[in-house]
C-alpha cells in the first residue's frame, strides 16, 4: 500500500461517511437509511454507528480498505467523488454547500 492509496482511501472514507451522516442523496436515499437505523432517535446499534461523521468514517475506511484488498480500482471511486466536491467548494470560496 502506497501513500497515495492511503490518501485516496481516506478521501473515499470521508466521502462515504459524509453521504451517510450529513446528506440526503438522490431520492432521499440516505435520509431513508438514517431513518431505518433509528438515527434521528439515536437508539440502536446502527444509529450509533451513523451518529457522527468521525465514527462513521472508521467503518467506511475499514470497508474501503477491504474493497481495496479485493478490487483496488473500486475503492478509488469515492475518492474521485470527494475530489469533485473539494474542487466545487474551492471554486465557491469554501462557503456553505448549496442546498
N, C-alpha and C positions, 0 to 999 in steps of 0.2 A: 504494500500500500504506500503510495507516494503522498507527499504533502498536498498536491493538487487534488488527489482523491479525497483526502480528509476535508479539505475546504469545500469541495463540491458536495460531499455527503452532509457536511454541516449546513450549507446553504439550503440543501434539499430538506433537511430535517426541520429547519426554521420555517420553510415554506409550507410544508405539510402541517406542522403544528399551528401555524397561523391560520391556515384554512379550517382546521378542526375547531380551534378555540375562538377565533375572532370574526370569521367571515361567514356570510350567508351562503355563498356559492350559487351556481346556476340552479334555478328552480328551488331555491332554499334547501338544497340537499344537506348542507352542513348544519342548518338550523334543525332539520329533522333528526339528524344523527345526535345532536346535543339533546334534543327533547327525548329521544329514545333512551338515552343513557341516564336520564334524570338529572342532567347537569344543571338546569335552572334551579332545581331544588337543592343541589349539592349533596344528594344522597346516593348511595350505591357505589360499588367498586369502579365502574366505568365513568361515572360522573366525577369521581375524584381524579381519575387519570386525565380527564379533559378539563380539570379545574383551572389550570393556568398554562400559559404557553411554555414556561420553563419546565414544568412537569411533563407536559405532552411532548416536548422536544426530546426528552430522554427516550421515550418509547418510539417516536418517529425516527430518531437517529439510529436506534438499535435495529429497527425494522429495515431501514435503508442500508445499513451495514450488511444485514443478511441478504438483501437483494443484491448488493454489490458482490458478495461472495458467489452468488449463483449466476447472475446476468449483469455484469457491471454497467453496461450501457443504460439499462433501465433506471439505475439509481441516479443517473445524471439528469433525468428529465425534470424532477422537482427543482434542481439547482438552476436549470435553464429558466424555469418559471420565476424563480427568485431573482435572477439577474434582470429579467424583464421588468419586474416590479421596482427594483432598485434604480434602474435607469429611468423609469417613469417618474418616480418620486424625485430623483435628482433633477430631471427636466422641469418639474413643477416647483422646484425650490424647497423641497423637503417639507412642504405644508401637509396639512391633513389629507388623507386619501379621499378621492372623490366618492360620493355616495352612489 
